[in-house]
């Protein structure tokens, strides 16, 4: 029984942190289309066209430069807005990169869900966490090693008993 359980766990080839990575990946794959739509919307809202936030912030920055020309005490405002523009451009670039990485992949989603199901089955059998399952496997491995040494010793004793029995029969035949 222990050997079967240990093989069951070994066959799964559990990796540390795997379950949480798979759960994150499942969420992304299951929501890939919504993620694409949302990231595209963010890019559009930040965009440089006349309706985008970046274009409007640039317009506001130009107006602040005019204001600073008339009132030098407001000059720092333009710098603050310039920083905001850099950050908005960064977010827009990150959204573009994110869109390149997001893909609708039903096959991978099924694979991830199957793997999560397998891990869930193992948790029901051997422990509530992956660490508990790995600890169970280590304990089972140790018990098997221990049993193996007992089985080896038992075989040695049986061989010795058989030899003594044969020796005793030989002496009995002489009598």
C-alpha positions as CSV (number, residue, x, y, z in Angstrom):
1,X,0.0,0.0,0.0
2,X,2.8,2.4,0.9
3,X,4.6,1.7,-2.3
4,X,1.4,2.4,-4.3
5,X,0.9,5.7,-2.4
6,X,4.5,6.8,-2.9
7,X,4.3,6.0,-6.6
8,X,1.0,7.9,-6.9
9,X,2.7,11.0,-5.4
10,X,6.0,10.6,-7.3
11,X,4.1,10.2,-10.6
12,X,2.6,13.6,-10.1
13,X,6.1,15.3,-10.0
14,X,4.9,18.0,-7.7
15,X,7.0,21.2,-7.8
16,X,7.2,23.7,-5.0
17,X,4.9,26.7,-5.6
18,X,3.3,24.9,-8.5
19,X,-0.3,25.0,-7.3
20,X,-0.3,28.8,-6.8
21,X,1.3,29.4,-10.2
22,X,-1.3,27.1,-11.9
23,X,-4.1,28.9,-10.1
24,X,-2.9,32.3,-11.4
25,X,-2.4,30.9,-14.9
26,X,-5.9,29.4,-14.8
27,X,-7.4,32.8,-13.9
28,X,-5.5,34.5,-16.7
29,X,-6.5,31.8,-19.3
30,X,-10.1,31.7,-18.2
31,X,-10.4,35.4,-18.4
32,X,-8.1,36.1,-21.4
33,X,-10.7,37.7,-23.6
34,X,-11.9,40.1,-20.8
35,X,-8.2,40.9,-20.0
36,X,-7.6,41.8,-23.7
37,X,-10.7,44.0,-23.8
38,X,-9.8,45.8,-20.6
39,X,-6.1,46.3,-21.5
40,X,-7.2,47.6,-24.9
41,X,-9.6,50.0,-23.3
42,X,-6.9,51.3,-20.9
43,X,-4.6,51.9,-23.9
44,X,-7.4,53.7,-25.7
45,X,-8.1,55.9,-22.7
46,X,-4.5,56.8,-22.2
47,X,-3.9,57.2,-25.9
48,X,-2.4,60.1,-27.7
49,X,-5.5,60.8,-29.9
50,X,-7.5,63.9,-29.0
51,X,-9.8,62.1,-26.6
52,X,-7.0,60.2,-24.8
53,X,-5.8,61.1,-21.3
54,X,-2.2,61.6,-22.5
55,X,-3.2,64.1,-25.2
56,X,-5.3,66.0,-22.7
57,X,-2.5,66.0,-20.1
58,X,-0.1,67.3,-22.8
59,X,-2.6,70.1,-23.6
60,X,-2.8,70.9,-19.9
61,X,1.0,71.0,-19.7
62,X,1.2,73.5,-22.6
63,X,-1.3,75.7,-20.7
64,X,0.7,75.4,-17.5
65,X,3.8,76.6,-19.4
66,X,1.8,79.7,-20.4
67,X,0.7,80.1,-16.8
68,X,4.3,79.7,-15.5
69,X,5.4,82.4,-18.0
70,X,2.9,84.8,-16.4
71,X,3.3,83.6,-12.8
72,X,6.7,81.9,-12.1
73,X,5.4,80.5,-8.8
74,X,3.4,77.9,-10.8
75,X,6.4,76.6,-12.8
76,X,6.6,73.4,-10.7
77,X,3.2,72.4,-11.7
78,X,4.4,71.7,-15.3
79,X,7.2,69.5,-14.0
80,X,4.7,67.5,-11.9
81,X,2.5,67.0,-15.0
82,X,5.5,66.0,-17.0
83,X,6.2,63.2,-14.5
84,X,2.6,62.1,-14.8
85,X,2.9,62.0,-18.6
86,X,6.0,59.8,-18.3
87,X,4.1,57.4,-16.0
88,X,1.0,57.4,-18.2
89,X,3.3,56.6,-21.2
90,X,4.9,53.8,-19.2
91,X,1.5,52.3,-18.3
92,X,0.4,52.5,-21.9
93,X,3.6,50.7,-23.0
94,X,3.0,48.1,-20.3
95,X,-0.5,47.5,-21.5
96,X,0.8,47.1,-25.1
97,X,3.3,44.5,-23.9
98,X,0.7,42.8,-21.8
99,X,-1.6,42.5,-24.8
100,X,1.2,40.8,-26.7
101,X,1.4,38.1,-23.9
102,X,-2.3,37.5,-23.4
103,X,-3.7,34.8,-25.6
104,X,-6.9,32.8,-25.7
105,X,-5.8,29.2,-25.4
106,X,-8.5,26.8,-24.5
107,X,-6.2,23.8,-24.8
108,X,-3.7,25.2,-22.2
109,X,-6.7,26.1,-20.0
110,X,-7.8,22.4,-20.0
111,X,-4.3,21.2,-19.2
112,X,-3.9,23.6,-16.3
113,X,-7.4,22.6,-15.0
114,X,-6.5,18.9,-15.3
115,X,-3.3,19.4,-13.4
116,X,-5.1,21.4,-10.7
117,X,-7.6,18.6,-10.4
118,X,-4.8,16.0,-10.0
119,X,-3.3,18.1,-7.2
120,X,-6.7,18.4,-5.6
121,X,-7.1,14.7,-5.6
122,X,-3.7,14.2,-4.1
123,X,-4.6,16.7,-1.3
124,X,-7.7,14.7,-0.5
125,X,-5.7,11.5,-0.2
126,X,-2.4,12.6,1.4
127,X,-2.6,16.1,3.0
128,X,-4.3,19.5,2.7
129,X,-1.3,21.2,1.2
130,X,1.5,20.4,-1.3
131,X,4.0,20.6,1.5
132,X,1.9,18.1,3.5
133,X,1.8,15.7,0.5
134,X,5.6,16.0,0.0
135,X,6.1,15.3,3.8
136,X,3.8,12.3,3.6
137,X,5.9,11.0,0.6
138,X,9.1,11.5,2.6
139,X,7.6,9.6,5.6
140,X,6.3,6.8,3.3
141,X,9.7,6.5,1.7
142,X,11.4,6.2,5.1
143,X,8.9,3.5,6.1
144,X,9.5,1.6,2.9
145,X,13.3,1.7,3.5
146,X,12.7,0.5,7.0
147,X,10.4,-2.3,5.9
148,X,13.0,-3.2,3.2
149,X,15.7,-3.7,5.8
150,X,13.3,-5.8,7.9
151,X,12.3,-7.9,4.9
152,X,16.0,-8.4,4.1
153,X,16.7,-9.4,7.7
154,X,13.7,-11.8,7.6
155,X,15.0,-13.4,4.4
156,X,18.4,-13.9,6.0
157,X,16.9,-15.5,9.1
158,X,14.7,-17.7,7.0
159,X,17.7,-18.9,5.0
160,X,19.6,-19.5,8.3
161,X,16.6,-21.4,9.7
162,X,16.4,-23.5,6.5
163,X,20.1,-24.3,6.7
164,X,19.8,-25.3,10.3
165,X,16.7,-27.4,9.5
166,X,18.6,-29.2,6.8
167,X,21.6,-29.7,9.1
168,X,19.2,-31.0,11.8
169,X,17.6,-33.4,9.3
170,X,21.0,-34.6,8.3
171,X,21.9,-35.3,11.9
172,X,18.6,-37.1,12.5
173,X,19.1,-39.3,9.5
174,X,22.5,-40.4,10.9
175,X,20.8,-41.4,14.2
